[in-house]
């Protein structure tokens, strides 16, 4: 009963100390024991052995207490003990000394705090991580010896004799009584190991990427003494619990307060572990940011330095850990970047919302037109930019679906793209949402940061898709019907040969469309001239346009384009504007740019619009209200049309119409290239105001 009395005394002392907070006085007392002499201790192999000992004991306790079997299988230690023999030999004495100190103090019912401070003073010359690991090693020795006796006493005569001498209780006989104690012991041991590993992890963080003088590592380092104290304090509590079992073979007396004390300590140490884990996550985040900064600078250096071969550039785009970062659609296998050597490479950069229209138009350029010319020596590689933190099975399936319909190379997974490259695409190549195509020549030189505009405008005629090629193509262009339509209307050559007036119009109000087509056809019949009308829809209104096109075809109002042609028409116009803005000189008048902006401005309004051509360049255009009014009042300028011709007369008539009020809007999607700050109104020529618009349009 004397042993039970000592245990109760320890519990009361523990409660008093445990109730006290980690105040400044206590911290000063802890820190006063710390006087490291700079000695280096290789603690990782010791910690591995400790982990093997304690983590193998605790499941066996559960098995012994719940299964009721007297025979418990031993475990095989995977550690190569010979490799760390020297380390253990040098530290065996101090481990033994701590072990004896703990056993002595616990057997005598010593105060837990006082015992903890004795151990800290004993280890004053060691670092904080070494203090904790060496103390834990001493506990592993004591606990290991105890459990070996308990484990073998039913099958081994020697173990049974030692158990009798120590008067250890039969664990199986008292399984139900002991279970709460050992459950609490297991939880505390796990928490102690977790905190110890955390402390060791902090000490081993690479100093070249993170400083212990600034948060979060400085915060962690300030927390380590407290964490070390409570871990060692927990070792003392666990040792006291085990020591209390000695001498209780015949009459087992226990108190639930002991189990409560261990549970309370386990809760505190677990809270410390959670706190350290949070700081550790911040440290690794800071380290990763630092590494990414270095990788980013290195990527900038490489991509902006002339290379001898494109593979040098491509290799820094993808993670080094993946030797085959690309997926080949031809044979459905992963391939190395060497398949792109000595080729022009087009990096198609987008998110997972790239439209099927864009893929289909690119496929025409890449797969069909490319096959007709051996001079087009280029390959496309899709680089999907995604939020990796939000990646899930749904995104994975979306990625695989897009990958399956692309006839060019893609990454085998978005994660193979270096984070530094993603940062570069956003900061230097200005990728936001709208897809871009960055072109690299066979030497890896970036020849254009967004060739998608010129690909939409001129197709493969813009190869090798360089900024210089784009500029030269614009010098040879003028505002013509061919530039506007670019083969989208297959009947155009015949209509032009027959010298017909050709009208392209757009809008989404069926009433206006019916009135406009009817009045225009009537005017053409009166003048006895050939007229062809084509409905080109409205930008970003796919479902509505599809419905209107069906009605136009059903009522035979005019020709009407299919979805893909409508999308491409408007996308080309936007591409023209972006390309012109990047290459044009702001002080020089640019007819093409102004006409493109006018049509896009018409489309942004609530009303329709129309543009008329006769031949290649004779042209007139107007918004829906003005052109419909003109057609409905044709008799007013009919004579002028007979004398001057349809288009010149209509232009002159429109010039005589004054608007008391108009509201012109030019709506453009978010883009990677800049738009000139000064944009003039297509109706009156005055500068337009700039607004930001956020849009979500689900049809």
C-alpha positions in Angstrom: 0.0 0.0 0.0 3.0 2.3 0.4 3.5 2.3 -3.4 -0.1 3.3 -3.9 0.3 6.1 -1.4 3.3 7.4 -3.2 1.4 7.3 -6.5 -1.5 9.3 -4.9 1.0 11.9 -3.6 2.5 12.2 -7.1 -0.9 12.8 -8.6 -1.7 15.6 -6.2 1.6 17.3 -6.9 1.1 16.9 -10.7 -2.4 18.5 -10.4 -1.0 21.6 -8.7 1.7 22.0 -11.2 -0.5 21.2 -14.2 -3.0 23.8 -13.2 -0.3 26.5 -13.4 0.1 28.2 -16.7 3.4 28.4 -18.6 4.1 31.8 -17.2 7.2 33.9 -17.5 8.7 32.7 -14.3 8.4 29.1 -15.3 9.9 29.9 -18.8 12.9 31.7 -17.2 13.4 28.6 -15.0 13.4 26.3 -18.1 15.6 28.6 -20.1 18.1 28.9 -17.3 18.9 25.2 -17.6 20.0 25.7 -21.3 23.7 26.1 -21.9 24.6 24.3 -25.1 28.3 23.7 -25.8 27.8 23.2 -29.5 28.2 19.4 -29.5 26.5 17.7 -32.4 24.4 14.6 -31.7 23.1 12.4 -34.6 19.7 11.9 -33.0 17.7 10.7 -36.0 18.9 7.0 -35.8 18.2 7.1 -32.0 14.7 8.5 -32.7 14.1 5.7 -35.2 14.9 3.1 -32.6 12.7 4.9 -30.0 9.9 5.0 -32.4 10.3 1.2 -33.1 10.3 0.4 -29.4 7.3 2.6 -28.4 5.2 2.2 -31.4 5.5 -1.6 -31.3 4.8 -1.7 -27.6 1.6 0.3 -27.6 -0.3 -1.9 -30.1 0.8 -5.0 -28.2 -0.7 -3.5 -25.0 -4.0 -3.2 -26.7 -3.8 -6.7 -28.1 -2.9 -8.1 -24.6 -5.7 -6.3 -22.9 -8.4 -6.9 -25.5 -7.6 -10.3 -27.0 -6.9 -12.1 -23.8 -3.9 -14.0 -25.3 -0.9 -14.6 -23.0 1.4 -15.0 -26.0 2.3 -11.7 -27.9 4.4 -11.9 -31.1 7.6 -10.0 -31.0 8.5 -7.5 -33.7 11.4 -7.4 -36.1 13.5 -4.2 -35.7 14.2 -3.0 -39.3 16.9 -0.7 -38.1 20.5 -1.5 -39.0 21.9 -1.3 -35.5 25.5 -1.7 -36.6 25.3 1.5 -38.6 24.5 3.5 -35.5 26.5 1.6 -32.9 29.1 4.4 -32.5 26.3 7.0 -31.8 24.7 4.8 -29.2 28.0 3.9 -27.6 28.8 7.6 -27.1 25.4 8.3 -25.6 24.8 5.1 -23.6 26.0 6.6 -20.3 23.8 9.7 -20.4 20.8 7.7 -21.4 21.5 5.3 -18.5 21.9 8.2 -16.1 18.6 9.7 -17.2 16.9 6.3 -16.9 18.2 5.9 -13.3 17.2 9.4 -12.4 13.6 8.9 -13.6 13.3 5.5 -11.9 14.7 6.7 -8.6 12.6 9.9 -8.5 9.4 8.1 -9.5 10.0 5.2 -7.0 10.5 7.8 -4.2 7.3 9.7 -5.2 9.3 12.8 -6.3 7.7 15.9 -7.7 7.2 15.7 -11.5 8.3 19.3 -12.1 11.3 18.9 -9.9 12.3 15.7 -11.7 11.9 17.4 -15.1 14.1 20.3 -14.0 16.8 17.8 -12.8 16.8 16.1 -16.2 17.0 19.5 -18.0 19.9 20.5 -15.8 21.6 17.1 -16.5 21.2 17.8 -20.3 22.1 21.5 -20.1 24.9 21.2 -22.7 22.7 19.5 -25.3 20.4 21.2 -27.9 16.7 21.1 -27.3 16.0 18.3 -29.8 18.8 16.2 -28.2 17.4 16.8 -24.7 14.0 15.4 -25.7 15.3 12.5 -27.8 17.8 11.3 -25.0 15.0 11.5 -22.4 12.7 9.6 -24.6 15.4 7.0 -25.2 15.8 6.5 -21.4 12.0 6.1 -21.1 12.0 3.6 -24.0 14.7 1.5 -22.1 12.6 1.4 -18.9 9.3 0.8 -20.6 10.8 -1.7 -23.0 12.3 -3.7 -20.1 9.0 -3.6 -18.2 6.9 -4.7 -21.2 9.3 -7.6 -22.1 8.8 -9.0 -18.6 5.1 -8.6 -18.9 5.1 -10.0 -22.4 7.2 -13.1 -21.6 6.2 -14.0 -18.0 3.5 -16.5 -19.1 5.9 -18.4 -21.4 9.4 -17.8 -20.1 10.6 -19.1 -16.7 13.2 -16.3 -16.2 10.7 -13.6 -17.1 8.2 -15.1 -14.7 10.8 -15.2 -11.9 11.7 -11.5 -12.5 8.0 -10.6 -12.4 7.6 -12.3 -9.1 10.6 -10.5 -7.7 9.2 -7.2 -8.9 5.8 -8.2 -7.7 4.3 -7.0 -11.0 0.6 -7.6 -11.4 -0.7 -10.0 -14.0 -1.7 -7.7 -16.8 -4.2 -10.2 -18.2 -5.8 -10.9 -14.8 -6.3 -7.1 -14.3 -7.0 -6.3 -17.9 -10.3 -4.5 -17.3 -8.9 -2.4 -14.5 -5.7 -1.6 -16.3 -7.2 -0.8 -19.7 -8.1 2.9 -19.0 -4.5 3.5 -17.7 -2.8 1.9 -20.6 -5.2 3.6 -23.1 -4.2 7.0 -21.5 -0.6 5.9 -21.6 -0.7 5.0 -25.3 -2.2 8.4 -26.2 0.4 10.3 -24.2 3.3 8.2 -25.7 2.0 8.9 -29.2 1.7 12.7 -28.4 5.3 12.6 -27.0 6.7 11.0 -30.1 4.8 13.4 -32.4 6.1 16.5 -30.6 9.6 15.1 -30.5 9.6 14.5 -34.3 8.2 18.0 -34.8 11.1 19.5 -32.7 13.7 17.5 -34.7 12.0 18.6 -37.9 12.3 22.3 -37.0 16.0 22.0 -36.1 16.7 20.3 -39.5 14.9 22.9 -41.7 17.3 24.2 -44.4 18.8 27.5 -43.2 19.4 28.7 -46.8 15.7 28.9 -47.3 14.4 30.1 -44.0 15.7 32.2 -41.1 15.3 31.4 -37.4 15.4 35.2 -36.8 12.0 35.9 -38.4 8.5 34.3 -38.2 7.3 31.7 -38.6 10.5 29.8 -37.6 11.4 32.3 -34.9 8.0 31.7 -33.4 8.5 28.0 -33.5 12.0 28.3 -32.0 10.5 30.3 -29.1 7.9 27.5 -28.6 10.4 24.6 -28.6 11.6 25.1 -24.9 8.0 24.8 -23.7 7.4 21.8 -25.9 10.6 20.2 -24.7 9.6 20.8 -21.1 6.2 19.2 -21.4 7.5 16.3 -23.4 10.0 15.5 -20.7 7.4 16.1 -18.0 5.2 13.6 -19.8 8.0 11.1 -19.8 8.2 11.4 -16.0 4.5 11.0 -15.7 4.5 7.8 -17.9 7.4 6.4 -15.9 5.6 7.1 -12.7 2.6 5.3 -13.9 4.6 2.2 -14.8 6.6 2.4 -11.6 3.4 2.5 -9.6 2.6 -1.1 -10.8 5.7 -2.5 -9.2 4.8 -4.4 -6.0 1.1 -4.7 -6.7 1.0 -8.4 -7.7 -1.2 -9.6 -4.8 -3.3 -6.6 -4.2 -3.9 -4.3 -7.1 -5.1 -0.8 -6.1 -5.7 1.9 -8.6 -7.2 5.3 -8.9 -9.0 6.8 -11.9 -7.3 10.1 -11.1 -4.0 8.6 -12.4 -5.6 7.8 -15.8 -7.2 11.3 -15.8 -3.8 12.9 -15.2 -2.3 11.0 -18.2 -5.2 12.0 -20.4 -4.9 15.6 -19.4 -1.2 15.6 -20.2 -1.9 13.9 -23.5 -4.4 16.6 -24.3 -1.9 19.3 -23.5 1.0 17.7 -25.4 -1.3 17.1 -28.4 -2.3 20.8 -28.4 1.4 21.7 -28.4 1.9 19.3 -31.3 -1.0 20.9 -33.2 0.5 24.3 -32.6 4.0 23.2 -33.8 2.4 21.4 -36.8 0.7 24.7 -37.9 4.0 26.5 -37.6 5.8 23.7 -39.4 3.3 24.0 -42.3 4.0 27.7 -42.5 7.7 27.1 -42.5 7.5 24.6 -45.3 5.2 27.0 -47.1 7.9 29.7 -46.7 10.6 27.3 -47.8 8.6 26.3 -50.9 8.0 30.0 -51.7 11.7 30.7 -51.4 12.5 27.7 -53.6 10.0 28.8 -56.2 11.5 32.3 -56.2 14.9 30.8 -57.0 13.3 28.5 -59.6 11.5 31.5 -61.1 14.6 33.6 -61.3 16.4 30.6 -62.9 13.6 30.2 -65.4 13.7 33.8 -66.4 17.5 33.6 -66.8 17.3 30.5 -69.0 14.3 31.6 -71.2 15.7 35.1 -71.8 19.2 33.8 -72.6 19.9 32.5 -76.2 20.1 28.7 -76.3 21.5 26.3 -78.8 18.5 23.9 -78.7 14.8 24.2 -77.7 15.0 21.2 -75.3 17.0 23.3 -72.8 14.0 25.6 -72.5 11.4 22.8 -72.5 13.2 20.9 -69.7 12.8 23.8 -67.3 9.1 24.1 -68.0 8.5 20.7 -66.6 9.4 19.1 -63.2 12.7 17.3 -63.2 11.1 14.3 -61.3 9.1 13.4 -64.4 11.3 12.1 -67.3 8.3 11.8 -69.7 6.1 14.8 -69.1 4.3 14.8 -72.4 1.4 12.7 -73.7 1.4 11.7 -77.4 -2.1 11.5 -78.9 -0.8 9.3 -81.8 0.2 6.3 -79.8 -1.5 7.2 -76.4 1.8 7.0 -74.5 4.0 9.3 -72.4 7.0 10.7 -74.2 10.1 12.8 -73.6 10.5 16.3 -74.8 13.1 15.1 -77.3 10.2 14.6 -79.8 10.1 18.4 -80.1 13.8 18.9 -81.0 14.5 21.1 -84.1 10.8 22.2 -84.3 8.9 25.4 -83.8 6.8 24.8 -80.6 3.5 26.5 -79.9 2.6 26.4 -76.2 -1.2 26.5 -75.9 -1.8 27.9 -72.5 -5.3 27.8 -71.1 -7.4 26.6 -68.1 -9.8 23.7 -68.3 -12.6 26.0 -69.7 -11.0 26.2 -73.1 -13.9 26.0 -75.6 -14.5 23.2 -78.1 -14.8 25.9 -80.8 -11.2 27.0 -80.1 -10.0 23.4 -80.2 -11.8 22.6 -83.4 -10.4 25.7 -85.3 -6.9 24.9 -84.0 -7.4 21.4 -85.2 -8.1 22.6 -88.7 -4.9 24.6 -88.7 -2.8 21.9 -87.1 -4.2 18.7 -88.6 -5.5 19.4 -92.0 -3.9 22.5 -93.5 -0.6 21.5 -91.9 -0.6 18.2 -93.7 -0.6 20.0 -97.1 2.7 21.7 -96.5 6.0 20.3 -95.4 7.3 23.8 -94.6 5.1 24.1 -91.5 7.5 22.4 -89.1 5.6 23.1 -85.8 4.1 21.2 -82.9 1.5 22.3 -80.4 1.8 21.5 -76.7 -1.1 22.1 -74.3 -0.2 23.5 -70.9 -3.3 23.6 -68.7 -3.0 26.1 -65.9 -5.1 24.9 -62.9 -5.5 25.6 -59.2 -3.8 22.6 -57.8 -5.1 23.1 -54.3 -8.7 22.6 -55.6 -7.8 19.6 -57.8 -10.3 16.8 -57.5 -11.8 13.9 -59.5 -14.1 16.2 -61.4 -11.2 18.3 -62.7 -9.2 15.2 -63.5 -12.0 13.8 -65.7 -12.4 17.2 -67.4 -8.7 17.3 -68.1 -8.8 13.7 -69.5 -11.8 14.6 -71.7 -10.0 17.6 -73.2 -6.8 15.7 -73.6 -8.7 13.0 -75.5 -9.9 15.4 -78.2 -6.7 17.2 -78.8 -4.6 15.9 -81.7 -1.4 17.6 -80.5 0.9 16.9 -77.5 -0.4 17.6 -74.0 1.2 17.3 -70.6 0.4 13.9 -69.0 -0.9 15.8 -66.0 -1.1 19.5 -65.0 1.2 18.9 -62.0 4.2 18.3 -64.2 4.3 22.0 -65.0 6.8 23.9 -62.7 5.0 26.4 -60.4 7.6 29.0 -61.5 6.4 28.6 -65.1 2.8 29.1 -64.1 3.9 32.3 -62.4 5.8 33.4 -65.4 2.9 32.8 -67.8 0.7 35.1 -65.6 3.2 37.8 -64.9 5.3 38.0 -68.1 3.0 36.4 -70.7 0.0 37.9 -69.0 -2.2 34.8 -69.1 -5.5 35.4 -67.2 -8.4 33.4 -68.6 -8.5 33.7 -72.3 -6.2 31.1 -74.0 -2.9 32.2 -75.4 -0.3 30.6 -77.7 3.4 31.3 -76.9 5.7 30.5 -79.8 9.3 29.2 -79.5 11.6 28.8 -82.4 13.9 25.7 -82.8 16.5 27.4 -80.6 14.0 28.0 -77.8 13.7 31.8 -78.4 10.2 33.2 -77.6 9.1 34.8 -80.9 5.6 35.8 -79.9 3.9 35.9 -76.5 0.5 35.3 -78.0 0.3 34.0 -81.6 -3.3 33.0 -81.2 -4.5 36.3 -82.6 -2.5 35.9 -85.9 -3.5 32.3 -86.1 -7.2 33.3 -86.0 -6.7 36.1 -88.5 -4.4 34.4 -91.1 -4.2 30.8 -90.1 -1.0 28.9 -91.2 -0.1 31.8 -93.5 1.2 33.5 -90.4 3.9 30.7 -89.8 6.3 30.9 -88.0 3.9 33.0 -85.9 6.5 35.5 -84.9 5.9 39.2 -83.9 7.9 40.2 -87.0 5.7 38.1 -89.3 2.5 39.5 -87.7 3.7 43.1 -88.3 4.6 42.3 -92.0 1.2 40.7 -92.6 -0.6 43.8 -91.3 1.5 46.1 -93.6 0.1 44.2 -96.6 -3.5 44.2 -95.4 -6.4 46.7 -96.0 -10.0 46.8 -94.9 -11.7 44.4 -97.4 -14.6 42.0 -97.4 -12.0 39.1 -97.7 -10.3 40.3 -94.4 -13.7 40.5 -92.7 -15.0 37.1 -93.8 -11.8 35.1 -94.4 -13.5 32.1 -96.2 -16.3 31.7 -93.7 -18.9 32.3 -96.5 -18.2 29.7 -99.3 -20.5 31.5 -101.8 -18.5 34.8 -101.5 -16.3 34.4 -104.7 -19.4 33.7 -106.9 -21.3 36.6 -105.4 -18.4 39.0 -106.0 -17.9 37.7 -109.5 -21.6 38.4 -110.2 -21.2 41.9 -108.7 -23.9 41.5 -106.2 -24.3 43.7 -103.1 -23.4 41.6 -100.1 -24.8 42.4 -96.7 -23.6 40.9 -93.4 -25.8 41.7 -90.4 -26.2 40.8 -86.8 -28.4 41.2 -83.8 -30.7 39.2 -81.6 -34.1 40.8 -82.0 -36.2 38.8 -84.4 -38.6 41.6 -85.1 -35.8 43.9 -86.3 -34.3 41.1 -88.4 -37.6 40.5 -90.2 -38.2 44.2 -90.8 -34.7 44.9 -91.9 -34.4 41.9 -94.3 -37.8 42.6 -95.8 -37.1 46.4 -96.4 -33.6 45.7 -97.8 -34.8 43.1 -100.3 -37.6 45.4 -101.4 -35.1 48.2 -102.1 -32.8 45.9 -104.1 -35.8 44.6 -106.1 -36.8 48.2 -106.9 -33.3 49.0 -108.1 -33.1 45.6 -109.8 -29.7 44.8 -108.3 -28.3 41.5 -107.0 -28.4 41.2 -103.2 -27.2 38.5 -100.8 -27.7 38.8 -97.1 -25.9 36.7 -94.4 -26.8 36.6 -90.7 -23.6 36.5 -88.6 -25.2 36.3 -85.2 -24.1 37.9 -82.0 -21.0 37.5 -79.9 -21.3 35.3 -76.8 -24.9 34.3 -77.3 -24.7 30.8 -78.8 -28.0 29.4 -77.8 -30.0 32.6 -78.7 -28.2 32.8 -82.1 -28.9 29.2 -82.8 -32.6 29.7 -82.2 -32.7 32.9 -84.4 -30.7 31.2 -87.2 -33.3 28.4 -87.2 -36.1 30.9 -87.6 -34.2 32.8 -90.4 -33.7 29.6 -92.3 -37.3 28.5 -91.7 -38.7 31.8 -93.0 -36.1 32.1 -95.7 -35.1 35.6 -94.7 -31.4 35.2 -95.6 -28.4 33.0 -95.4 -27.3 32.1 -91.9 -24.0 30.7 -90.5 -23.6 27.7 -88.3 -22.4 27.9 -84.7 -18.7 27.4 -85.4 -18.6 30.0 -88.1 -20.4 32.6 -85.9 -17.9 32.0 -83.1 -14.9 32.2 -85.4 -16.2 35.4 -87.0 -16.4 37.3 -83.7 -13.3 35.8 -82.3 -11.3 36.9 -85.3 -12.6 40.4 -84.9 -11.5 40.5 -81.3 -8.1 39.1 -82.4 -7.8 41.8 -85.0 -8.4 44.5 -82.4 -5.9 43.0 -79.9 -3.3 42.5 -82.6 -3.7 45.9 -84.1 -3.5 47.5 -80.6 -0.2 45.7 -79.9 1.3 46.7 -83.2 -0.3 49.9 -84.1 1.0 53.4 -83.4 -1.5 55.3 -81.4 -1.0 58.6 -83.3 -1.5 57.1 -86.7 -5.1 56.6 -88.1 -5.8 52.9 -88.6 -8.9 52.2 -90.7 -8.9 48.5 -90.1 -8.7 49.0 -86.3 -11.5 51.6 -86.4 -13.8 49.4 -88.5 -13.3 46.4 -86.3 -14.0 48.5 -83.2 -17.1 49.9 -84.9 -18.6 46.4 -85.6 -17.7 45.2 -82.1 -19.4 48.4 -80.7 -22.5 47.6 -82.8 -22.6 44.1 -81.3 -22.3 45.5 -77.8 -25.5 47.5 -78.2 -29.1 46.3 -77.8 -29.9 46.8 -81.5 -28.8 45.1 -84.7 -26.3 46.3 -87.3 -25.4 45.8 -90.9 -22.5 46.3 -93.3 -22.8 46.3 -97.1 -20.1 45.5 -99.6 -19.9 45.8 -103.4 -16.7 44.3 -104.7 -13.7 44.2 -102.5 -13.6 47.6 -100.9 -16.8 49.6 -101.6 -18.5 49.5 -98.2 -21.0 51.2 -95.9 -22.2 50.2 -92.4 -24.6 51.5 -89.7 -26.3 50.5 -86.5 -29.7 48.8 -86.5 -31.9 51.8 -86.0 -30.3 53.9 -88.7 -30.0 51.2 -91.3 -33.6 50.0 -90.8 -34.9 53.6 -90.9 -32.9 54.2 -94.2 -34.3 51.1 -95.8 -37.9 51.8 -94.7 -37.5 55.3 -96.2 -35.8 54.1 -99.4 -38.1 56.3 -101.6 -36.3 59.4 -100.2 -33.0 58.4 -101.7 -34.1 56.0 -104.5 -33.2 58.5 -107.2 -29.8 59.2 -105.7 -29.2 55.4 -105.6 -30.0 55.1 -109.3 -27.5 57.9 -110.1 -24.7 57.1 -107.6 -25.2 53.4 -107.0 -26.7 51.7 -103.9 -23.8 51.9 -101.5 -22.7 55.5 -102.2 -26.3 56.7 -102.0 -26.9 54.8 -98.7 -23.7 56.3 -97.3 -24.7 59.8 -98.2 -28.2 59.3 -96.9 -26.8 58.0 -93.5 -24.5 61.0 -93.3 -27.6 63.2 -93.3 -29.2 61.5 -90.4 -28.4 63.0 -87.0 -29.0 61.2 -83.7 -30.3 63.2 -80.8 -29.3 60.3 -78.6 -27.1 57.2 -78.9 -25.4 54.8 -76.5 -22.5 52.8 -78.0 -20.9 50.0 -76.0 -17.7 48.2 -76.9 -17.6 45.0 -74.8 -14.4 42.9 -74.8 -13.5 39.8 -72.7 -10.5 39.8 -70.3 -7.4 39.5 -72.4 -3.7 39.1 -72.0 -2.7 42.1 -74.1 -3.5 45.7 -73.4 -6.2 47.8 -75.1 -5.5 51.4 -75.8 -6.9 53.7 -73.1 -8.4 56.0 -75.7 -11.2 54.5 -77.8 -13.5 56.7 -79.9 -17.2 56.2 -80.5 -18.2 54.8 -83.9 -21.2 57.0 -84.1 -19.9 60.5 -83.1 -16.1 60.2 -82.9 -15.9 61.3 -79.2 -13.7 59.4 -76.7 -15.6 56.7 -74.9 -15.6 56.2 -71.2 -13.9 53.1 -69.8 -15.8 50.8 -67.3 -15.1 47.4 -65.9 -17.8 44.7 -66.4 -17.9 41.3 -64.7 -20.1 38.8 -66.5 -21.5 35.4 -65.9 -23.6 34.2 -68.8 -25.0 30.6 -68.7 -27.3 29.7 -71.5 
